[in-house]
Amino acid sequence: MNQISEVLTTLIHYNVAVRDTLEYCLRKDTFDSNMYKEKKRSILVEVDQHTPLKDIIDHSGENGEKLEKAIRDFYAEVYGDDSTIIKDAEDGLRVDHAQHNAIYAHVLPIHEDINNMILGVLADGHKNNLDVAQAETVAVAEEAMFRGVAYLTLVSDLNILFNDFNKAMNESKGVATPATNFIGQDIETTIRNINFVRNNAKVTNAIYKNMEDKIVALIENMTGRRDLPVGKRFPDVMRETIETINLYIRDAEAQFRSVYGPLIQALLEQVKADDEARARGEAPQAAGSASETAPAKKA
C-alpha cells in the first residue's frame, strides 16, 4: 500500500465514524454502549494525534482551522461529557431524540468536508499516476452508503414531524399556533438538510436516482407542490419511500462492507510492515507526510 492509499484509507475510516453517528437519529430501543465509546474515541483522536487528517488540517491555513474547530465542536456537543444529546448512563445509552437537528448540523457538513478532501487526494493520486483504485472503490461505496443512511434518518424524521404538524393543526382547528409554528420550522430545517445531502451527492446510478426521486416526490406531496398518486394516501407514500430507502441501504451496505474490510486489512498489514522495518533500522515503505495531499475545504 503506497502512502497516498494510506492517507485515503484513514480519511475514509474517519468518515465512517462521522457517518455512524447518524445511528443516534434512529429511534431504536437500545444502543450499544461499547460502540458508542469507540465512536467517541474515533471522532477526537484524529485531531489530537499526528494523523493524515491532522496533517492536512495543519497545512490548510484558515480552512483547516475551521474544520478542526467544527470537529471539536461536534465532539463537545454530541459526544462530550456534558452532552445533553447522548448520555452513557448505568442503565444504558440515553439519546434525546428531540435534538436530531443538532446531530445533523455537525455530521452533514463535516462528512461532506472530509469527502471533498478524499476527492482531492484521489485527484492528486491520478495526476501523479499512483495506484489509488482500491481506495477509490471504497470511497465511492462509502459515499453511496452515507447518502442512504442520511436519507433514512432525515425522511423518518420528516414523516414524524409531518404527522405531528397535521395533528396539531387538527387540534387547533386549522389555526396556526406556537406549537404548529415550531413544528413547521423543524420541517423546513429537515427539508433543507435533505436538499443539502442531495445537492452534494456524486452518486448517479439509476437505483440511487430512483430513491432520490421518491424522496423529492414525497416532499412535494407534503408541501402541496405535487398531488398524491391516484388511490394513495400520505401514509402509503411515506411507507413506500422508507421501503425504497431501506432496500437501497441493504444493497449499498453489502457493497461497502465487501470492499471496506479488505482496505482496512491492507492498512493494518502496511502499518505492521512499517513497524517491523523501523525495528530493523530501515525506512518504512510508505513513509512520508500527508501534507502534500489536497488541502481542507471550508467547513
C-alpha positions, 0 to 999 in steps of 0.5 A: 500500500503506497502512502497516498492509499494510506492517507485515503484509507484513514480519511475514509475510516474517519468518515465512517465514524462521522457517518455512524453517528447518524445511528443516534437519529434512529429511534431504536430501543437500545444502543450499544454502549461499547460502540458508542465509546469507540465512536467517541474515541474515533471522532477526537483522536484524529485531531489530537494525534499526528494523523493524515487528517491532522496533517492536512488540517495543519497545512490548510491555513484558515480552512483547516482551522475551521474544520478542526474547530467544527470537529471539536465542536461536534465532539463537545456537543454530541459526544462530550461529557456534558452532552445533553444529546447522548448520555452513557448512563448505568442503565444504558445509552440515553439519546434525546431524540428531540435534538436530531437537528443538532446531530445533523448540523455537525455530521452533514457538513463535516462528512461532506468536508472530509469527502471533498478532501478524499476527492482531492487526494484521489485527484492528486493520486491520478495526476501523479499516476499512483495506484489509488483504485482500491481506495477509490472503490471504497470511497465511492461505496462509502459515499453511496452508503452515507447518502442512504443512511442520511436519507433514512434518518432525515425522511423518518424524521420528516414523516414524524414531524409531518404527522405531528404538524397535521395533528396539531393543526387538527387540534387547533382547528386549522389555526396556526399556533406556537406549537404548529409554528415550531413544528413547521420550522423543524420541517423546513430545517429537515427539508433543507438538510435533505436538499443539502445531502442531495445537492452534494451527492456524486452518486448517479446510478439509476437505483440511487436516482430512483430513491432520490426521486421518491424522496423529492416526490414525497416532499412535494406531496407534503408541501402541496407542490405535487398531488398524491398518486391516484388511490394513495394516501400520505401514509402509503407514500411515506411507507413506500419511500422508507421501503425504497430507502431501506432496500437501497441501504441493504444493497449499498451496505453489502457493497461497502462492507465487501470492499471496506474490510479488505482496505482496512486489512491492507492498512493494518498489514502496511502499518505492521510492515512499517513497524517491523522495518523501523525495528530493523533500522530501515525506512518504512515503505510508505513513509512520508507526510500527508501534507502534500495531499489536497488541502481542507475545504471550508467547513 
